[in-house]
Every structure is written in structure tokens, then in C-alpha cells.
Amino acid sequence: MPLHPVQVVRELIYSHPPTGVDAENTLDLYTPTAAPPDTAVPLARPPLLVFVHGGVWRTGDKAEHADLGQALSSQYGIAVAVVNYRLSHRPDEGSPAARVLMPAHVQDVARAVGFLLASGRAFGYDARRVYLSGHSAGAHIVALLTLQPGRYLRPALAETGGLPTTASPAADPHHDAVRGTCGSAGLYDLPRLVRTWPSYREFFDQAFPSPQEETLAVYSPQLVEPTATPVRPWLILHSAEDELVDEVQSAGFAARLKELNYPVTQYFDLHGAHDEMVSRPEYFQRLADFVQSHP
């Protein structure tokens, strides 16, 4: 297969708060810069896939997904932004004042999306064709962004300049540019997750304001009331070999989306353990097919 040459820009800072830049508010951007050699058709500005890593909101790094960025850009001509966000470190890793709690993770990724929507011309991708994707806790984050854009994306877009100046207060900027969302082995019904895996409660003790079911329900994509019009498509992926998150999470969320009349494509037959699935060529192919089939 002929490959696109790829430009990689690492450690792009996407948020500049008055309190100072946080080292975790960065992303790596992979952009195909030309058509493959011996290809007659020139490369148009490619679409952009935003990928958010997992790690139960307390671990993980964009560098772990460099292969995904390279593969989608070089093989399929898709620009990829792999996003870091502030993590909920253990109490002994920082002072209590520095603790990061939900929804800070979602707000950070919203700022990254805002930055990317405003930066297409500068970096050579089509900011009118953006797709959100995430794995595990990252799928949880992009699901909340997609379902409740007024709560998360609109403030970030206004802050970063990604909101068009012509947008009315009633307009939903999410639907102007974000064309679809993919969740992979996601955490969608958090109370159920804790009931199924009681040992996971410590994750919520560390990353959420409270581990009580009432709080977890507020941040559960499957349980929240969406504010977005059900127009944009979803892709829900899960590995049959996942040992950390049961298929019920993906199946239940897909069913809920269908009840809300969102277009949903689902594949629960991928291969690999929980963290291995997102590094396999079949996973890259599913993402590429989704982007290319929903221009």
C-alpha cells in the first residue's frame, strides 16, 4: 500500500489558562502532507480524528498511541490528534489543592477540541470534518462531549475561538464540525460498572467528587439526558477478549443511543485484551472506515 508522508507535531499546548499552562494540556498531531508517491490525485485537506486515551482518568499518555496516529495518517490519509488531559493523580503524588476531579477531564478535552477546530488552516487539516474517538475512560469523555455539547463544548469553543462568531446562542456548534463519535471499550454506565467490578470503586474515589451512585450517574453517558440533536453517527467497538470492561457497557450504551434515534454502528467482535485492541490493524481499519463513510 502506498503511504502518505506524515508530519508530526508533538507537545502542542491547547490551553493557556490564567493560572498557567499545565504540562498535561498537550496533544500530538499527525497530518498527511501529500498524496502517496505515484498518485495522480492531489491530497485535499484531510479530515481530523481526535483520539482520547484511557487509564481510568488517572494514568495513560498520548505517546502510547503513536502507532495509531502514524497508521491512520500514512495509510488512510486521516489527520489524527492524540490528546492528553489532566489526570487524577494519587493523593501522595500532589497536594490536595492540586487534585483533578471530574468533570475537569472532560473540560480539558473540550478545550483541545476547541483549539483544533480553530487551527485547521494552520496545520493543514479540514476543521469542518472532525471525528471524536476514545478508549475506555477516553470513550467516556468523548461520549459526554458529544451528548452534552452545551455543557462542555460550547464554553470551550467560546474560550478557544473555535465557536464561529456567527453562531447564535441557540446554535449547537458541535454539529457544525464534529461529524461522528467512536467509543471503544467505553465506560458508559458507571454505577453498573462499580456493581459489576467492586474493586473499581477506588478509581472513582480518586477521580470523582464522590463515588456515590448519584454522582456517578450524573457523569454516565448512558444515563444523562442528551442536549444534542440525534443526527451525527456513532461507532461502538468492543473486543470479545476484553478482560477489564464487560461487553454490557458497550451493548447497553449502543441500545440507549438507538432509543434516542442516533445512527449507531457496532462491532463487538474485535480482538485483543482491553489495552491491546486499540493497537491492532483491524482497529485502525474500523476507525478509518467510519471516518471515510461519514464525510
For each residue, the residues with C-beta under 8 A, 3 or more apart:
1: 75
2: 36 37 38 39
3: 36 74 75
4: 32 33 34 35 36 43 73 74 75 77
5: 32 33 34 74
6: 30 31 32 33 70 73 74
7: 30 31 32 33 124
8: 28 29 30 31 69 70
9: 12 28 29 31 123
10: 28 29
11: 26 28
12: 9 26 27 28 29 115
13: 16 21 25 26
14: 25 26 27 83 111 112 114 115 116 160
15: 21 22 25 108 111 112 115 160
16: 13 21
17: 20 21 22
18:
19:
20: 17
21: 13 15 16 17 25
22: 15 17 25 86
23: 26
24: 84 85 86 87 108
25: 13 14 15 21 22 84 85 86 108 111 112
26: 11 12 13 14 23 62 84
27: 12 14 62 81 82 83 84 112 115 116
28: 8 9 10 11 12 62 63 66 69 81 82
29: 8 9 10 12 79 80 81 123
30: 6 7 8 69 70 72 73 79 80 81 82
31: 6 7 8 9 46 73 79 123 124 125
32: 4 5 6 7 43 46 73 74 77 78 79
33: 4 5 6 7 43 124
34: 4 5 42 43
35: 4 39 41 42 43 77
36: 2 3 4 39
37: 2
38: 2
39: 2 35 36
40:
41: 35
42: 34 35
43: 4 32 33 34 35 46 77
44: 126
45: 120 124 125 126
46: 31 32 43 73 77 78 79 124 125 126
47: 78 79 125 126 129 130 131 179 291 295
48: 78 79 80 81 116 120 125 126 127 129 130 131
49: 72 78 79 80 81 130 131 133 287 291
50: 80 81 83 109 112 113 116 130 131 132 133 142
51: 65 68 69 80 81 82 83 133 134 135 138
52: 83 85 109 132 133 134 135 138 139 141 142
53: 60 61 62 64 65 82 83 84 134 135 138
54: 60 134 135 136 137 138 139 185 275
55: 58 59 60 87 136 137
56: 59 136 137 187 200 203 207
57: 87 88 102 105 137 203 206 207
58: 55 87 88 89 90 203 206 207
59: 55 56 87
60: 53 54 55 64 87 137 138
61: 53 64 84
62: 26 27 28 53 65 66 82 83 84
63: 28 66
64: 53 60 61
65: 51 53 62 68 69 82 278 279
66: 28 62 63 69 70 82
67: 70 71 279
68: 51 65 71 72 80 82 278 279 283 284 287
69: 8 28 30 51 65 66 72 73 80 82
70: 6 8 30 66 67 73 74
71: 67 68 74 75 76 281 284
72: 30 49 68 69 75 76 78 80 284 287 288
73: 4 6 30 31 32 46 69 70 76 77 78 79 80
74: 3 4 5 6 32 70 71
75: 1 3 4 71 72 284 288
76: 71 72 73 284 288 291 292
77: 4 32 35 43 46 73
78: 32 46 47 48 49 72 73 288 291 292
79: 29 30 31 32 46 47 48 49 73 123 124 125
80: 29 30 48 49 50 51 68 69 72 73
81: 27 28 29 30 48 49 50 51 112 116
82: 27 28 30 51 53 62 65 66 68 69
83: 14 27 50 51 52 53 62 109 112
84: 24 25 26 27 53 61 62
85: 24 25 52 105 108 109 112 141
86: 22 24 25 100 104 105 108
87: 24 55 57 58 59 60 100 105
88: 57 58 99 100 101 102 105 206 207
89: 58 93 94 98 99 100
90: 58 93 206
91: 94 96 99 206
92:
93: 89 90
94: 89 91 98 99
95: 98
96: 91 99
97:
98: 89 94 95
99: 88 89 91 94 96
100: 86 87 88 89 104 105 207
101: 88 104 207 208 209
102: 57 88 105 106 207 208 209 219
103: 106 107 144 152 219
104: 86 100 101 107 108
105: 57 85 86 87 88 100 102 108 109 137 141 207
106: 102 103 109 110 141 144 145 152
107: 103 104 110 111 152 155 156
108: 15 24 25 85 86 104 105 111 112
109: 50 52 83 85 105 106 112 113 141 142 145
110: 106 107 113 114 145 152 153 155 156 157
111: 14 15 25 107 108 114 115 156 159 160
112: 14 15 25 27 50 81 83 85 108 109 115 116
113: 50 109 110 116 117 130 132 145 153 156 157 162 178
114: 14 110 111 117 118 153 156 157 159 160 161 162 163
115: 12 14 15 27 111 112 118 119 160 162
116: 14 27 48 50 81 112 113 119 120 127 130 162
117: 113 114 120 127 130 157 160 162 177
118: 114 115 127 160 161 162
119: 115 116 122 123 127
120: 45 48 116 117 123 124 125 126 127 128
121: 124 127
122: 119
123: 9 29 31 79 119 120
124: 7 31 33 45 46 79 120 121
125: 31 45 46 47 48 79 120
126: 44 45 46 47 48 120 129
127: 48 116 117 118 119 120 121 130 177
128: 120 176 177
129: 47 48 126 177 179 295
130: 47 48 49 50 113 116 117 127 177 178 179
131: 47 48 49 50 178 179 180 181 182 290 291 294
132: 50 52 113 142 145 146 178 180 181 182
133: 49 50 51 52 138 139 142 181 182 183 184 287
134: 51 52 53 54 137 138 139 140 141 142 143 182 183 184 186
135: 51 52 53 54 138 139 184 185 186 277 278
136: 54 55 56 139 140 184 185 186 187 244 245 274
137: 54 55 56 57 60 105 134 140 141 187
138: 51 52 53 54 60 133 134 135 141 142
139: 52 54 133 134 135 136 142 143 182 183 184 185 186 187 188
140: 134 136 137 143 144 183 186 187 188 190 219 221
141: 52 85 105 106 109 134 137 138 144 145
142: 50 52 109 132 133 134 138 139 145 146 181 182 183
143: 134 139 140 146 147 181 183 186 188 221 253
144: 103 106 140 141 147 148 152 219 221 224
145: 106 109 110 113 132 141 142 148 149 152 153 174
146: 132 142 143 149 174 178 181 228 232 234
147: 143 144 221 224 226 227 228
148: 144 145 151 152 224 226 227 228
149: 145 146 152 153 154 172 173 174 175 227 228
150: 153 154 172 227
151: 148 154 155 227
152: 103 106 107 110 144 145 148 149 155 156
153: 110 113 114 145 149 150 156 157 173 174
154: 149 150 151 157 158 163 172 173 174
155: 107 110 151 152 158 159
156: 107 110 111 113 114 152 153 159 160 162
157: 110 113 114 117 153 154 160 161 162 163 173
158: 154 155 163
159: 111 114 155 156
160: 14 15 111 114 115 117 118 156 157
161: 114 118 157
162: 113 114 115 116 117 118 156 157 173
163: 114 154 157 158 167 173
164: 167 173 176
165:
166:
167: 163 164 171 173 176
168: 171
169:
170:
171: 167 168 176
172: 149 150 154 175 176 227 228 229
173: 149 153 154 157 162 163 164 167 176 177
174: 145 146 149 153 154 177 178 228 232
175: 149 172 178 228 229 231 232
176: 128 164 167 171 172 173
177: 117 127 128 129 130 173 174
178: 113 130 131 132 146 174 175 181 232
179: 47 129 130 131 232 233 294 295
180: 131 132 232 233 234 235 290 291 294
181: 131 132 133 142 143 146 178 232 233 234 235
182: 131 132 133 134 139 142 234 235 236 237 286 287 290
183: 133 134 139 140 142 143 186 188 234 235 236 237 250 253
184: 133 134 135 136 139 237 238 277 278 283
185: 54 135 136 139 237 238 239 242 244 245 249 250 274 277
186: 134 135 136 139 140 143 183 221 236 245 249 250 253
187: 56 136 137 139 140 190 193 245 249
188: 139 140 143 183 220 221 222 249 250 252 253 256
189: 192 193 220 222 223 249 252 253
190: 140 187 193 194 204 216 217 219 220
191: 194 195 213 216 217 220 223
192: 189 195 196 248 249 252
193: 187 189 190 196 197 200 245 249
194: 190 191 197 198 200 201 204 211 213 216
195: 191 192 198
196: 192 193 246 248
197: 193 194 200
198: 194 195 201
199: 202
200: 56 193 194 197 203 204
201: 194 198 204 205 211
202: 199 205 206
203: 56 57 58 200 206 207
204: 190 194 200 201 207 208 210 211 216
205: 201 202 208 211
206: 57 58 88 90 91 202 203
207: 56 57 58 88 100 101 102 105 203 204
208: 101 102 204 205 211 215 216 219
209: 101 102 215
210: 204 214 215
211: 194 201 204 205 208 215 216
212: 215 216
213: 191 194 216 217
214: 210 217 218
215: 208 209 210 211 212 218 219
216: 190 191 194 204 208 211 212 213 219 220
217: 190 191 213 214 220 223
218: 214 215 224
219: 102 103 140 144 190 208 215 216 224
220: 188 189 190 191 216 217 223 224
221: 140 143 144 147 186 188 224 253
222: 188 189 252 253 256
223: 189 191 217 220
224: 144 147 148 218 219 220 221
225:
226: 147 148 230 260
227: 147 148 149 150 151 172
228: 146 147 148 149 172 174 175 231 232
229: 172 175
230: 226 257 260 261 262 263
231: 175 228
232: 146 174 175 178 179 180 181 228 262 263
233: 179 180 181 262 263 264 265 290 294
234: 146 180 181 182 183 254 257 262 263 264 265
235: 180 181 182 183 264 265 266 267 286 287 290
236: 182 183 186 250 253 254 257 264 265 266 267
237: 182 183 184 185 250 266 267 268 270 277 283 286
238: 184 185 242 245 247 249 250 251 266 267 268 270
239: 185 242 268 270 271 272 273 274 276 277
240: 247 268 269 270 271
241: 271 272 273 277
242: 185 238 239 245 246 247 273 274 277
243: 273 274
244: 136 185 273 274 275
245: 136 185 186 187 193 238 242 249 250 274
246: 196 242 249
247: 238 240 242 250 251 268
248: 192 196 251 252
249: 185 186 187 188 189 192 193 238 245 246 252 253
250: 183 185 186 188 236 237 238 245 247 253 254 266 268
251: 238 247 248 254 255 266 268
252: 188 189 192 222 248 249 255 256
253: 143 183 186 188 189 221 222 236 249 250 256 257
254: 234 236 250 251 257 258 264 266
255: 251 252 258 259
256: 188 222 252 253 259 260
257: 230 234 236 253 254 260 262 264
258: 254 255 261 262 264
259: 255 256
260: 226 230 256 257
261: 230 258
262: 230 232 233 234 257 258
263: 230 232 233 234
264: 233 234 235 236 254 257 258
265: 233 234 235 236 290
266: 235 236 237 238 250 251 254
267: 235 236 237 238 270 286
268: 237 238 239 240 247 250 251
269: 240
270: 237 238 239 240 267 277 280 282 283 286
271: 239 240 241 277 280 282
272: 239 241 276 277 278 279 280 283
273: 239 241 242 243 244 276 277
274: 136 185 239 242 243 244 245 277
275: 54 244 278 279
276: 239 272 273 279 280
277: 135 184 185 237 239 241 242 270 271 272 273 274 280 283
278: 65 68 135 184 272 275 283
279: 65 67 68 272 275 276 283
280: 270 271 272 276 277 283 284
281: 71 284 285
282: 270 271 285 286
283: 68 184 237 270 272 277 278 279 280 286 287
284: 68 71 72 75 76 280 281 287 288
285: 281 282 288 289
286: 182 235 237 267 270 282 283 289 290
287: 49 68 72 133 182 235 283 284 290 291
288: 72 75 76 78 284 285 291 292
289: 285 286 292 293
290: 131 180 182 233 235 265 286 287 293 294
291: 47 49 76 78 131 180 287 288 294
292: 76 78 288 289 295
293: 289 290
294: 131 179 180 233 290 291
295: 47 129 179 292
